[in-house]
Amino acid sequence: MTNEWIIDVLTDLMAFARRNNLTVTAETLDDARLVALTELASAADRKAEMMQSYESQPGTAPQLTSERDHA
């Protein structure tokens, strides 16, 4: 996951809210953190599926040898 920083930010905000007795805010930030984790994982899964689909299609791999006739 390349966007893991958002999880760190939400975790820091949640810790701040808990330290300052902002319980509803902390709970909401925890929910947001879980949603972000789910979305990031889902995006990573979609990307992996697309790459796997692309690699399994015939004719999509680059040619390693030249098929030209040399004179």
Secondary structure, 3 states (H helix, E strand, C coil): CCCCHHHHHHHHHHHHHHHCCCHHHHHHHHHHHHHHHHHHHHHHHHHHHHHHHHHHCCCCCCCCCCCCCCC
